[in-house]
């Protein structure tokens, strides 16, 4: 390790920053998008393929790896880097989002109005001061996760960046519930800091998570509280609102309340226009399931804001098309194959379709973030954003 873990800002454009996040397993060039390696693998790809696509860091899922194969097993296999064959930085989430999903449904469910309150199917047994009791989705066995558990799992995994345990408050709950939950998350953060200070693997950075829902005063208070807790970075979590304008307003008030010197991570942010907005507001790294989830459903990321940057290759109109997904894209799907071939593979449910679309979507994200870094460094972020809004490919 040539330098101790930390964060350096090299350039600014308004509130946007470009720099380097130093970790025990190498540097992360920021702003950066972080692909999900939820269960120890980026969907359909080898670790070497993700590296070849140009990514500096991936995200492992604390909750899922806790349940299977178990953090003790991963530790015996040499830690998550060795286990999955990824030698670069890894960030692990806290498990708090899974508490949200099991207790209240997915983000899509609640924002579409499919759920009006907590689930009643017994998956989350209790959210208490000590932590959360829940039933494993694998076998129904009762399990427990609290702040110390979460950090113990992340220490065993050996991640470079660990996230403090939190409750990811949903959009539909009351302000009083959000305030109470956020205060409990702050108390859990204190316990995480205490555990981490005496037990963390060498070089592991701890990020605190800002909560507070869509309430400006709660977000401001949470941002200040997390920043004062002695953490190495800050993640922005919880419900960010029902629509993009509300999300950006929440991110705006949150980032204004954070100190400049700490790196900032946006949890679950992955649409191209949202990444641009996040970078403009001073967020440094992002993660989201969007690129791989879309690929599994036959959808490619394309420079078409009018269609939410999405192209469904299974549509009948793609049959026998001989052009690539995106002209000039350097991914294998675009360099070697036509839309018509990808249409056929996706309709036939060939696994090759998923692999090619994952590689395409991640290439799109990597090129987008490269363009954002260069735009910040060259102080031309406004022009870059205008080009994206016109549907100019980030190549």
C-alpha positions, 0 to 999 in steps of 0.5 A: 500500500503506497499511501494510507487510505483516504480521499483526495480532490484534484479538480472542481467544477462548481460543486462537482469534484474529481479525485482519487479514493485511496484504499488498501487494494488500490485507487478508485478514480472519482466520480465512479460507478460501482457495479454490484457483485451482490453474492460475490459475482457481477451477474454473468461475468468473471472478476477478470472481465469486470476488471477488463471493462475498466472498473476500479471497485465492486460492491458486495452484499453483506446481508446475502453473503451473511446468509450464504455462504456465511462470512466465516466461510468466506474468511476461511477462503481468504476473504472476499477478494480472494474468494471471488478473484477480485484484487481491486477495492470492494465496498460492502453495504450494511444490510440495512437496505435488506431490512427495508425490503423485507419489512416494507417491500421493494422501492418499486412496490412502495412508490407504485403504491403496491404496499401501504405499510409493513409486510405481515408475512413474518419476514421481519420479526422485530426492529429493535434497539439491539438490532433486527430479528428476521427469518432467512429467505433461504430456510425460514430460520430466525436470524439476527443482525445488529450494528456489531453483527454487520461490522463483524461480517464486513470485517470477515469479508475484508472489504476496503469500505464498510458501511455502518448498519442502518434502517433504510426508511421507506417513503410511505412511513410518517415523519415521526417514524422517519425521525425516530428511525433516523435517531436509532440509526445514529445510535447504531452508528456510534456502536459501529464506530466503537466496534470498528475502532477495535476490530476492523481489518487494517486499512478498512474505512467505515462510512456512516449512512445519512437517513432522514427520508424526504425531510430537509431538516432531518437530512441536514441533522443526519448529515451533520451527525454522521460527519461528526461521528469520526467516519472515513466517508459518508453514504446517502441512503434511505428513500430519496423521494417519489420522482427525480425532482424530489430525489435531487432536492434531497441530495442537494440539501444533504450534500450541502450539509456535508464537509468537503473533505469526506468522500460521498457515496450515493446508494442506489443511484444509477440512471444516467441523468441521475448520475449527472445530477449527483456528480453536479451536487458533489457525490463521488461514487455511486452504486445501483443494480440498474445495468445488470438488472436491465440486462437480465430483462433484455434491455440495453442502455442507450443514449436516448433520454426520451426513453429513459436511456433504455432499449428493449432488444426483445421488441419485434422492431429489433428483429433482423436489425443489422446495426449495433446497439450504439454506434462506436460503443467498444463493448463486445456486443456492439463491436461483434454483433447486431441488434438482430442477433441480440434480439434473437438471443434474448427472445430465445432466453440464451444466457449469452444475451445476458452476458453481452447486455451486461457487458454493454450496459457496464461499458455504457456506465464506465464511459459515462463516468469517464466522461464526467471525470474528464468534464469536471477536470476540464471545467466543462460539466455544463456542456457534457450535461447538455450533450447527454440531454441531447442523446449524444453517446458518452463515447 
